């Protein structure tokens, strides 16, 4: 992705987040999206409740961010220092977003959230979504940095995980839908800012050899 394209995307995503936040927190225009989260979800002891709780724990930001750093270390060892700095900076900014954005907006969780350790604290934006979106963007960049083929399939698979986590945060009633979308927007902005600042070198994709 070209530098100009990256920064244009950042501006558009940041503007979208600002507009989305205004509509979600200061108007009733998006209330229809959030209404399902105000209803009773699956019981904690049900299969769906247990699966939702497990997914929420497995993809907790404090699990996702170390994975991003591990990929950054592997990139450093392979000579891709710029990507390593992108990964480190993304984790720092992701944690900072959790520390300051939620208290700033001060939105409470939905009333029927499952009693999970991953459902404590404030709601907006979803830091699960911030973390997994950062990871998805950086993993896609890493795939290009290492010159791997089949980028399209990898990207689809990576962002399918983002959709899965968004579904999970809704199922366990940990977030309103607008929290989830906001988390994706913040995560995308953070990841692209880090890529734009560090500009990791992208190798041509290697094609599998024909036998």
PyMOL commands that set and color helices and strands:
alter all, ss='L'
color gray80, all
select helices_A, chain A and resi 3-26+31-38+47-58+61-77+81-105+117-119+127-145+151-171+177-198
alter helices_A, ss='H'
color red, helices_A
deselect
rebuild
show_as cartoon
